[in-house]
Amino acid sequence: MTSTATDLRDIPFRTADGGTATLAQYADKVVLIVNVASRCGLTPQYEQLEQLQRDYGDRGFTVIGFPCNQFNGQEPGTIDEILEYCSTTWGVTFPIMDKVDVNGESAIPLYKALKQTPDADGEAGEVGWNFEKFLVTRDGSVRRFRSRTLPDDPAIVEAIEADLPR
């Protein structure tokens, strides 16, 4: 990744309530950043994301969801509708941020930086679809997992566990 951990942690993004946050607020945590959507065939991944949150949240881990409507309009609702859906349908307790664009000119700066990270095949660049995952470790390094890699995939779970306090 070209930007430093400090750079990545200092990039502001909007919260669901219209405030501003940065990853610096989560610097002591292992963070799984995911572009989420409510009307996607991969939407059931919310269940596994929430299970990761429940399994590891008290050990210094969090999922952060960024709703995105860039892939076939699969996240068309307002932020309030999205929050309600996540809560009532999937029991989501992890933070959901404001709706964002992850690709193109209008991509938020955080995603512009994250997309520099290559996946396991060495491919960086545009987010391919909903539910692409970026794991940011406590030292600020980033690992990228494509959309079809399930949240409970051993590669993700092992990377989380490897960086959590014992």
C-alpha positions in Angstrom: 0.0 0.0 0.0 1.4 3.4 -0.9 -0.1 5.5 1.9 1.3 5.0 5.4 -0.7 3.6 8.2 -0.8 7.1 9.7 -2.2 8.5 6.4 -4.9 5.9 6.2 -5.9 6.4 9.8 -6.2 10.2 9.3 -8.6 10.1 6.3 -12.0 11.4 7.4 -15.3 9.8 6.4 -18.9 10.5 7.3 -20.8 8.6 9.9 -24.4 7.6 9.5 -25.5 10.5 11.8 -23.7 13.0 9.6 -20.6 13.4 11.8 -17.0 12.7 10.9 -14.8 9.9 11.9 -11.4 8.4 11.0 -9.8 5.1 11.5 -7.6 6.7 14.2 -10.6 6.2 16.4 -10.1 2.5 15.9 -6.3 2.5 16.0 -6.3 0.0 18.9 -8.6 -2.4 17.0 -8.4 -4.8 14.1 -10.9 -3.4 11.7 -12.7 -5.2 8.8 -14.0 -2.5 6.4 -16.8 -3.8 4.1 -18.9 -2.0 1.4 -22.3 -3.4 2.1 -25.7 -3.5 0.2 -29.2 -4.6 1.3 -30.4 -6.1 -2.0 -27.5 -8.1 -3.2 -27.1 -11.9 -3.5 -24.2 -11.5 -1.1 -26.3 -9.7 1.6 -26.5 -12.8 3.8 -22.8 -12.1 4.6 -24.2 -9.6 7.1 -24.9 -12.7 9.3 -21.3 -13.8 9.2 -20.0 -10.2 9.7 -22.2 -9.9 12.8 -20.9 -13.2 14.1 -17.3 -12.0 13.7 -18.3 -8.9 15.6 -19.8 -10.9 18.4 -16.9 -13.4 18.5 -14.1 -10.9 18.5 -15.6 -7.5 19.4 -14.6 -7.7 23.1 -11.1 -8.6 22.1 -10.4 -5.5 20.1 -12.1 -6.1 16.7 -14.8 -4.3 14.8 -16.5 -4.5 11.4 -17.3 -1.2 9.8 -19.9 -1.2 7.1 -20.0 1.4 4.3 -23.3 1.2 2.4 -22.7 1.6 -1.4 -25.2 1.8 -4.2 -22.7 1.6 -7.1 -23.3 -2.0 -8.0 -26.6 -2.4 -9.9 -28.4 -0.1 -7.5 -28.4 -2.7 -4.7 -28.4 -0.2 -1.8 -31.1 2.3 -2.9 -32.4 3.3 0.5 -31.8 6.3 2.7 -29.2 5.8 5.5 -32.1 5.6 8.0 -33.7 2.8 6.0 -30.4 1.0 5.7 -29.7 1.2 9.5 -33.2 -0.1 10.2 -32.8 -3.0 7.8 -29.4 -4.0 9.2 -30.7 -3.9 12.7 -34.0 -5.7 12.3 -33.1 -8.2 9.6 -29.5 -9.1 10.6 -29.2 -7.9 14.2 -26.2 -5.8 13.2 -24.4 -4.2 16.1 -21.2 -3.0 14.3 -21.0 0.6 13.0 -22.6 1.4 9.7 -21.3 4.6 8.2 -22.9 7.0 5.7 -23.6 5.8 2.1 -20.5 6.2 -0.1 -19.1 5.6 -3.5 -16.1 3.2 -3.5 -15.1 3.6 -7.2 -14.7 6.3 -9.7 -14.2 10.1 -9.3 -16.7 10.3 -6.5 -15.1 7.5 -4.4 -14.4 8.6 -0.8 -10.7 9.2 0.0 -10.6 6.2 2.4 -11.6 3.9 -0.4 -9.2 5.6 -2.8 -6.4 4.7 -0.4 -7.7 1.2 0.4 -8.0 0.2 -3.3 -4.2 0.5 -3.6 -4.0 -2.7 -1.6 -3.6 -5.9 -3.7 -5.7 -9.0 -3.0 -4.2 -12.5 -2.6 -3.7 -12.7 -6.4 -1.8 -9.4 -6.4 -4.6 -7.4 -8.0 -5.2 -3.9 -6.7 -7.6 -1.3 -8.1 -11.4 -0.9 -8.3 -13.7 -2.6 -5.8 -15.3 -5.4 -7.9 -18.7 -5.8 -6.1 -20.5 -5.4 -2.9 -19.0 -7.0 0.3 -15.4 -6.6 -0.6 -13.3 -6.6 2.6 -10.3 -4.7 3.8 -8.7 -5.9 7.0 -6.7 -3.1 8.8 -4.5 -4.5 11.5 -3.4 -2.6 14.6 -0.1 -1.7 13.0 -2.0 -0.2 10.0 -1.2 -2.9 7.4 -4.1 -3.8 5.1 -5.2 -7.1 3.6 -7.8 -7.3 0.9 -10.4 -10.0 0.4 -12.7 -10.0 -2.6 -16.5 -10.1 -2.4 -17.0 -13.9 -2.7 -14.6 -14.6 0.2 -17.0 -15.2 3.0 -16.4 -13.3 6.3 -15.8 -16.6 8.1 -13.3 -17.8 5.6 -10.2 -19.3 7.4 -7.9 -16.7 5.8 -9.9 -13.8 7.3 -10.5 -15.5 10.7 -6.8 -16.4 11.0 -5.7 -12.8 10.0 -8.1 -11.4 12.7 -6.9 -13.8 15.4 -3.3 -13.3 14.6 -3.5 -9.6 15.4 -5.8 -9.7 18.4 -4.3 -9.5 21.9 -4.0 -12.9 23.5 
